[in-house]
Amino acid sequence: VTLVGRTMDGKEFLEKKEMVFILGDKTMSAGIEKAIMRMKKKEMSQIKIKPQYLEEKLTKSAVFDVVLEKWSEITMIDEKSGCMKKTIVDGIGYESPKDLGEVTVSVKGESQGTQFVEMHNTTIRLTTGQDTVPWLVEKAILSMKRGEQSLITLNGSSLNDSSHQRMYHEVPDDATASFYVTCHNFTKVAEPFELQNITDKVQAARERNIIATDLFKRKNYVLADRLYSAAYDIIKEVEIKDE
């Protein structure tokens, strides 16, 4: 945001240009933050705030001219590890990739000013144990839209594949790894409720069960459990009648 604060008699006491902050981090006073949450990109607003809602030591109300230059959505991918996804360019539509779907992405990984991986228009079949990228990055991709560009950050100690095996050993455990990811396109995978007949449901459940069994044999218990559960959710609605 760009922010100019004035007292009611017109005296300027604050000016900040292209200030970056995270909603809820208490950088802004509660009154200004509440108003900004209702604004649109490039909107210009004049906000009058009472002194009790200001961090500045003022005895009277103040007026703030605010321009919301831009904002980015930040999504917590994994609270335990602190992995986050920051949207840089919004995607198109509302759909995101699904388990077993194929997604085409470009990926660049950097840490401490050094690039350690780069992929262009690479196709990944999600949640099948390919482990083309770390598991937390793959989880973040599952939340992206077509055309979306995002920055995914995580600690070096969390650069593990879906079997908990460490990837990119050149990145120290205590360093931050940044992945710039573009989701170019992905195939559509039918949701369970979209499977209209028993044959489709049985086939979908069988496919997940076969892949899950292979993952279990490879001791990839995280994805095996994920796909076994998905297979059960599909097949539990099927009524099998004896002829």
HUJO-V11607 format. One record per pair of residues at least 24 apart in sequence whose C-alpha atoms are under 7 Angstrom apart, sorted by the first residue. I is the first residue (numbers start at 0). GAP is how many residues later the second one is. If there is no record, write none. Layout:
[[I	GAP] [I	GAP]]
//
This chain:
[[0	65] [0	66] [0	67] [0	68] [1	64] [1	65] [1	66] [1	67] [2	61] [2	62] [2	63] [2	64] [3	60] [3	61] [3	62] [4	57] [4	58] [4	59] [4	60] [5	56] [5	57] [5	58] [6	54] [6	55] [6	56] [7	53] [7	54] [7	55] [28	24] [28	25] [28	26] [39	28] [40	27] [40	28] [40	29] [41	25] [41	26] [41	27] [41	28] [42	24] [42	25] [43	24] [76	63] [80	77] [81	72] [82	70] [82	71] [83	68] [83	69] [83	70] [84	55] [84	65] [84	66] [84	67] [84	68] [85	64] [85	65] [85	66] [86	62] [86	63] [86	64] [87	61] [87	62] [87	63] [88	59] [88	60] [88	61] [89	58] [89	59] [90	54] [90	55] [90	56] [90	57] [91	53] [91	54] [91	55] [92	52] [93	51] [94	50] [95	46] [95	47] [95	48] [95	49] [96	45] [96	89] [97	44] [97	91] [98	27] [98	28] [99	25] [99	26] [99	27] [99	28] [100	24] [100	25] [100	85] [100	86] [100	87] [100	88] [101	24] [101	84] [101	85] [102	82] [102	83] [102	84] [103	79] [103	80] [103	81] [103	82] [104	76] [104	77] [104	78] [104	79] [105	75] [105	76] [105	77] [106	72] [106	73] [106	74] [106	75] [107	71] [107	72] [107	73] [108	68] [108	69] [108	70] [108	71] [109	67] [109	68] [109	69] [110	60] [110	64] [110	65] [110	66] [110	67] [126	96] [127	83] [128	33] [130	30] [130	31] [133	25] [133	26] [133	27] [134	25] [134	26] [134	27] [143	39] [144	38] [145	37] [145	38] [145	39] [146	35] [146	36] [146	37] [147	34] [147	35] [148	32] [148	33] [148	34] [149	30] [149	31] [149	32] [150	27] [150	28] [150	29] [150	30] [151	26] [151	27] [151	28] [152	24] [152	25] [152	26] [153	24] [161	58] [161	60] [161	61] [162	57] [191	42] [197	40] [200	33] [200	34] [201	33] [204	26] [204	29] [204	30]]
//
